[in-house]
Amino acid sequence: MKIPHSGRQRLWNLLTTSSPGSRVESRAMPPLLVLGFLVAALCATAHSLPGSALHQENVTQEDQLNRTAVDNLRLASSNTDFAFSLYKQLASRNPNKNIVFSPLSISMALAFLSLGACGTTLTEILEGLKFNLTETPETEIHQGLQHILRSLSQPSSLLKLSMGNAMFVSEQLELLDKFREDAKALYASEAFTTNFRESSAAEKLINDYVKEKTQGNIADLVTDLDPNTAMILVNYIFFKAKWKTPFDPDDTFESRFYLSKRKSVTVPMMSIEDQLMPYFRDEELSCTVVELKYISNDSALFILPDKGKMEALEAMLRPETLKRWRDSLQMRWIHEFYLPKFSISSSYNLEHILPQLGMSQVFTKQADLSGVTGAKNLAVTQVVHKALMEVAEKGTEAAAATGVKMIFLSGKVGPMTIVNFNRPFLLSILSKNTQSIMFFAKVANPKQA
């Protein structure tokens, strides 16, 4: 469906009382627009992060009340739908490989891009992100994501979470005032004038920015930049938190992780005994779900399919599936819990995948991104996404301390609940405040970096 112009004008009127910038006359410009998304999630340690522009804007109680629970759930449902749709595409192209990405980061960047989109291009982007434009007008989508961005960027002593956006703009590109102001007001986007004709210097500028914002964890987001690049939009999300119940490094031992029936690798296996945990046994989908809490009360949901059931489970991933799992969790006494220690990363060029979700015009000569410059002179040529996730007992430095664990057979009687993540599993990191999936991963091989 086509987005009515009046709705977009109302959004602009909400943001500024000044008149929109005059439209720039069409000029010859090679249609090169690159989007970059970068994420780093490291669990069980904490570092200070540089303050962002959003840190200066406190979310007031009134602002919180303006966002109803229904709105949050609607945005979270769209985010989950997009996360699972994208995951299925990635999994089909990368069978038996680790997958890690931030659906929230990608959604945020594409919604940011949609500020400059018009007509069919705009509709495809927002519907590709699984927003129902009849139920949720464009204005509410941007305001909802603005709320999420502000909420996730609030300083906290319980975790380190940073999310933000930036534009690297060619010296030859003249942005409409409206696009620039929307980007700043809604997405707190920093803007950097960039000389893409000096490709090496432009790459260094962008990659240094990325490296700083992710505490050195994401490097070389962009490489081999085309000198005719017009603009690069970047979204980053960085997450570090401590487990509410940490694993004891002395209980980590070498154990087998089964890649298949006949193939296994030896991994450092973390363990906890005799703990109460949120637990659900899903007989319908043949999987076990366990939730581990961070001290911030954000959570990681670990999903362990029964042997040979991964593909069947992947096919059933839907927003209502995640909701059912979360609603069905009950505290259960877990006698033995085993989880591999791992560090995985992924890098994707999504321009080949997003058209499968309905976003196709933006990558063609028919793209209408005239809301950026006033002319139909841009198309997206590349969408880069890099992600890193590390799960450990207390922090990244504990990796060297592993050993062989020998235990006495206990004298426990009666049925025991043992949960052993010694085969491929799924992992979702969920934001407590926004109910959105910050990260989604498949750990197919913990030893595959």
N, C-alpha and C positions, 0 to 999 in steps of 0.2 A: 504494500500500500504506500501511497505517496504521503510524505510528511507535509502538512499544510504550512505555508510560509508564515501564517499568523502565529503559529505555535513557536516558531524559531524567533520571531520578533518579540514575543512576550518574554522569552528567555533572555534576550538581549536587554529588554527594558528592566528586567530584574537586576541586571548586573551593573548598569551604568546609566547615569542621567545625561551623559554627553551623546551627541549624535554619532552614528557609526561613521567610520572613515570612508572617504569617497572611494569608489571602486577604481582599481587600477586598470588602465587600458591594456588590452592584450598585447603581449610582446613575445617574441620568439624565445622559447625556453625549452630545453630538452626535458622530456617528461621523466625525470628520475627523482623518486622520493623513497627513502629508505626508512623503515621502522625498526627500532631496536628495542628488545625487551630483555632485561637481565634480572636474574634473581639469585639470591643466595640464602639458603636456610641451613643454619648450623644449630643443632640442638644440644643443650647441656653445657653451655658456657656463656659468659657475658663479657662484652666489651662496650666501651662508650662509643657513641656515634656522634658525628658532627651535627649540629642543629640544622634543621631545614626551615624553609620559609613558613611551613605549616606549624612549626613549633611555637612561633610567635602568636598564632591565632588559637586561643583556647576555645574549646567547644563549650559553650555556655549551657546551662541547664535548659534554657528556653530552646536552644538549637537542638538539644537532644530530644525534647518533647515534640518538636516539630516533625521529627521523623518517627512515625508510628511503627509499632511492631509489624503491622501488615506490610508496610512499605519495605521494611528490612527483609522480611521473609520473601517478598516478591522478588527483590533484587538477588537475594541469596539463591532462590530457586532458579532464576535465569542463569546465574553464575555457575551453579551446579550442573544445569542442563548443558551449558557450553563446555564446561570442564569435561564431562563424560563424553560428549560428542567429539571433542578434539582428541581426547584420550584414545577413543576407538580408532580414529584415523591414524594416530601415531603408533598404536599397538599393531595395527594391520601392516604397517610399513616396517616395523621393527620387531618382528616376532622373536621371543626369547632374549630380548635385550632390556637393559635397564631403561626406564623412562622417568624423567622428573621435569616438571614444569609448573609455572604459576598461572593458573587460569585467571586469577584476579589481576595479575600484572598485564596479561595479554588483553583482557577485556578493557582495562583502564586505558591502555595505549590506543586501542582501536576506537574506543568511544571518544578519546581525545582527538583522534584523526577525523572522526565524524563531524566535529565542529566545523570543519571546512568543506564537508561534503554536501551535495544537493541532489534532489531527485532520486532516481533509481539507485545511484551510488550510495546515498545516505541510507535509504531503506534497506539495501542489501547488507550493509555493515551492521546496523542495529538488529535486524532480524537474524543475521548470522550469529550475533551474540546471544540469541534466543530471547530477546525482549519481545513481548507481545505489545505491539504499538497501539492496539485498540485499548488495552487495559492500562498501559504505562506510556503516556506521551513522552516525546523526546525531552521536554523540559524537566520532567520528573526523573528521567534516567540520569541526566547530567547532575541534577541536584542530589540524587541518591548516591552517585559515585563520589561527588564532592564530600558528602557526609562521611562515606567510608574512608576516603583519603585523610580527612581531618581526624577521624576517630583512630585510625591506625597509626597516625603520626604523633599522638600525644605522648609526651615523655612519661616513662614509667621506670620505677626501680625494680620491677619484677621481671621485665624482659627488655630486650633491645629490638625494636621493630621500627624500620624506617622505610617509607615509600614516597616516591616523587617522580616528577616528569621534567624533561628538558627538551628544548628545540635547538638544533644546530642549523642555522639558516645561512644560505649562500649570500655573499655580498651583493649578488645581482638580483636577489629575490626581494620584492617589495610586498610585505604582508599587509593585508587590510587591517585597519585599526581594530575592527570588530573581532577578527580572529585572534589577534594578539591579546586583546583585553579578555575575551572569553577564556583563552588558554590560561591566563594568569589568575583570573577570578575563580574559575571552576576547578582547574587542575594544578594550580600553583606552579605553573611551568616557568622555569628559568629559560631565557633565550640567549643564545651565543651566536654572534656573527662569525661566520666561518668561511675561509677561503678554500673551497674544495679543489681549486686548480692546483693548489699545493697539497697533493694527496697525502703525503707522509705527515705533514704538519697537522692536517685535519684529522687523520687517524689518531695521532698522538693526543690531540686536544680531547677528542671524544673518549678514547680509551682511558686516558688519565682521569677524566671525570667519573667514568664508570668504576674504575678501580678504587677511587677514593670513597665513593658512595657505598661500595660493598665491602669496605675494609680489606681490599686487596684480593677478594675471593673470585671476582669475575674480571678477567683480563682479556684483551684483544677481542672485544665484542665485534668491532668492525675491522675488516681487512680488505685490501685491494679496492679501495674506494674509487669510483668512477669520477674523473675530474668534472663531469657535467652534472653531478649530484646537486639537487636544488635544496633539499632539506632532509635532516634526519631527526625523527622523533624518538626519544628514549624514555622508557619507563623502568624504574628499578624498584625492587623490594628486597629488604634485608631483614633477616629474622634470626635471633639467637635467644634461647630460653633454657632455663634449668628445669629438669624433671622435678615434680613434687616429691616423688619417691625415687631418688637416684639409684643407679646400679652401683654395687661395690666392685671396683676394679679387681680386687683380689678374688672375686668370684667369676671373673671372665676366664674362659678356658678354650682351648682349641677343639673344634667339633666339625662334623661334616654338615655341609649344606647341599641338598640334593637338587641339582639342576634338572635332572630327568631320572627315569628309573635306573639307568645304568651309569650315569655320570654325576660326580660330586666334586666339591672343592672343600678345602679345609679353611675355616674362618674363625676369627675370635668371636666366641658366643658369650653374650652377657646373660646373666641369670639372676632371678629373684625367687626366693622361696617363701611360702606361707604369707601371702598378701591378699587383702581384699581389693578387687579390681572391678570396674564396670565391664560386664561380659555379656555376650549374647551368642547363642548357638542357633544359626539360621539353617534349619533342616531343609527348608524349601530351596535355598540356593546352595546348599552343601558347603557352608563356610563357617568359620568362627571369627567373631569380631571382639576385639579388646580395645579399650580406650585407656591411654596413658595421659595423665594430666601434667601440665607445666605449672610452676608456682604462680603464674599469672592467671591460671584457670583456663587458658587456651588449651587445646587438646590435640592429640594425635590419635587417629583412629587406624588401627592395624587390622587388616582383613586377610585371613588365611584360608584360601580355598582348600577343600579336600584334594587328595592326590588325583591329578588328571582332570580337575574341574575348573581350571583357570579360564579357559576360553568360554565356557558356558557362563561363568560368573561375569566376565567382561561384557558379554552380550546383554546382560540384564542390568547393567549400570544405568540407573535413571535417578532423577531427583527424589522420587518417592521411595526408591530403594534406600538411599542414604538416610532419609527421614525415618523410615521404618527401623533401620539399624539403631539410630540414635535414640528413638523413642523406646526401643525394646531393651536397651542396656539395663542390666540390674547388677547390683553389687554381688560378687561371687568370690568365695574363698578359693584362690588359685594356689595349689600346693607347689607347683613348679612352673616357672615362666622363663622361656628362653627366646632371646632376640639377638640376631647377629649385629655386630658393630660394623658400620659401613660408611663409606663416603662415595657418593655417585654424582655424576654430572651428565648433562645432555646439552646438545647444541642443535638447533633446528632452523631450517629456512622454511618458513611457513607459507611463503607465497605459492607453493605448490599444493598446500593442504587446505588453506582457507577457502579456495573456490569450491571444495567439496562440501563446505558448510553453507554455501550460498553466496559467498563474497567473491564475485568474479569480475564485475565491471571495473572495480577500482584498480585492477591490474592491466587494464586495456586502454586503448586510445579513446574509448568512449567514456572514460572516467570523468566525472564532474566534481572536481575539487575546487570549484571557482570561489568557494567561500574562503579560501586561503589567500588568493591574490586578486580575485576579481575576474580572472580569466581561466578558461579551461585549458591550462597549460601544464598540468601535472598529472602523473599517474604513479602508483606505487610499483616499484620494481623489485623490492626485496623486503622481507620481514624476517628479522633475525631474533632468535630467542635462545638465551643461554641460562642454564640453571645448575645450581649446586646444592646438594643436601648431604649433611653429615649427621649421623646419629651415633652417639658414644655414651659412656657411663656418666662422665662429668664434664668432659671437655676434649678438645682435639689433641691435647698433649698426652693423654693417657694411652695413646695407641701403642706405645712401645712396651707397655707392661702387660704381657700376656704370659700364660703358662698352662701347663697341663693340670687339670683339676681331678683329684681322686676323692671320692666320697664314700662314706660308709653307707651301707643299705640301712634305711631307717626302719624303725619299728612301727610305722604308721599302719593303721588298719582301716578297712572300709574303702569305698570308691574314692579315687584321687582325681582331681582336675589338673591335668598337665597340658600346657599350651606351648608348643614348640614350633617356632618360626624357622624351621630347617628346610624350607622349600620356598619357591617363589610366592611373594605376597604383595598386597597393595597397601598403600599408606596415604592418608589424607590428613593434612594439618589444617585445623579449623579455627577461625577467629571467634573468640567468645562474644565480642561486642557486636560484630556484624553478621555472624552465622555464615560467613562466606568461606569457601575453600581457598586458602592462601597458596597451598601447594598440594599437588597430587603426584604420586610416584608409584612405580612398579619396580620392586627389587627382584630381578630375575637372577642376578649373580652379584653378591656382595663384594666379590673380589675384582669385579669389572669396574674400573674407575670411570 
